Amino acid sequence: MHIVGRQILEEMNGWAYRQTYENFGLDGAAASYSIDTRSSTNAFAQKWHAILQTKLGTSAYATVALASVVGSGSPPVMNAATAKNYRVTVTVHWSEITRPRTVTVATVRM
């Protein structure tokens, strides 16, 4: 649900810029990343996955998208000196009976 997605986003908002990708074991050499809690071996992703499955059922998972953002042109890689803004998007997926559900929360950090 949006509450769990918001909790993930709020936890990430407490991280410094570089921690946003480094906490997932990433080096920032790309302009965007996607983390799936079902397949990630990262401690944060695994913790969130367990919370989601406890609250929303065994089919629940989240994806976290990180993307460098610029006003125009191609976005720089995340670890570039010119990369000052990035978008964090958290999408929570779950099923209610037989209906798949999703909710997305996002922010731009500067």
C-alpha positions in Angstrom: 0.0 0.0 0.0 1.0 3.6 -0.2 1.9 3.6 3.5 4.6 1.0 3.0 5.8 2.7 -0.2 5.9 6.0 1.7 7.9 4.4 4.5 10.5 3.2 2.0 10.7 6.6 0.4 11.0 8.4 3.8 13.8 6.1 4.8 15.7 6.8 1.6 15.1 10.5 2.0 17.3 10.3 5.1 20.2 9.1 3.1 22.9 11.3 1.6 23.1 11.7 -2.2 25.7 9.0 -2.8 24.1 6.6 -0.3 21.0 6.5 -2.5 22.9 4.2 -4.9 25.7 3.0 -2.7 23.3 1.5 -0.1 22.2 -0.9 -2.8 25.8 -1.8 -3.7 25.7 0.3 -6.9 28.6 2.5 -8.1 26.6 5.3 -9.6 28.2 4.8 -13.1 24.7 4.7 -14.7 22.1 7.4 -15.1 19.4 5.2 -13.7 18.9 2.0 -11.7 16.0 -0.3 -10.8 15.9 -2.5 -7.7 13.4 -5.3 -7.2 12.9 -6.5 -3.7 12.1 -10.0 -4.9 15.5 -10.6 -6.4 17.8 -8.1 -4.7 20.3 -9.6 -2.1 20.6 -6.1 -0.6 19.8 -5.8 3.1 17.5 -2.8 2.6 15.6 -4.5 -0.2 15.2 -7.7 1.8 14.0 -5.9 4.9 11.4 -4.0 2.8 10.3 -7.2 1.0 9.7 -8.9 4.4 7.6 -6.0 5.6 5.6 -5.9 2.4 4.9 -9.7 2.6 3.9 -9.4 6.2 1.5 -6.5 5.6 0.2 -7.3 2.1 0.7 -11.0 1.5 3.2 -13.3 -0.1 2.8 -11.8 -3.6 3.8 -8.3 -2.4 7.0 -6.7 -3.5 8.4 -3.3 -4.4 10.5 -1.8 -7.1 12.7 1.2 -6.5 13.8 3.3 -9.5 16.6 5.8 -9.2 17.1 8.2 -12.1 19.4 11.2 -12.6 17.4 14.3 -13.6 18.4 17.3 -15.6 16.4 20.2 -17.1 17.4 19.4 -20.7 19.8 17.1 -22.6 21.0 13.7 -21.5 21.1 13.1 -17.7 24.6 12.5 -16.3 25.5 9.3 -14.6 24.6 9.5 -10.9 28.2 9.7 -9.6 29.1 12.6 -11.9 30.1 15.9 -10.4 27.3 17.5 -12.5 24.6 15.1 -11.2 22.8 17.1 -8.6 19.2 16.0 -8.8 17.6 12.6 -8.9 14.2 11.0 -8.9 13.3 8.2 -6.5 10.2 6.2 -7.4 8.9 3.4 -5.2 6.2 1.1 -6.7 4.5 -1.4 -4.4 2.8 -4.4 -6.1 0.4 -6.8 -4.4 -2.8 -8.8 -5.0 -6.2 -8.4 -3.4 -7.9 -11.8 -4.0 -7.3 -12.1 -7.7 -6.8 -8.4 -8.6 -3.3 -7.1 -9.0 -2.7 -3.7 -7.4 0.0 -1.2 -7.5 0.7 2.2 -5.9 3.6 4.5 -6.8 5.1 7.2 -4.7 8.0 9.4 -5.9 10.1 12.4 -5.1 12.9 14.4 -6.6 15.8 15.0 -4.4 18.2 17.9 -4.9 
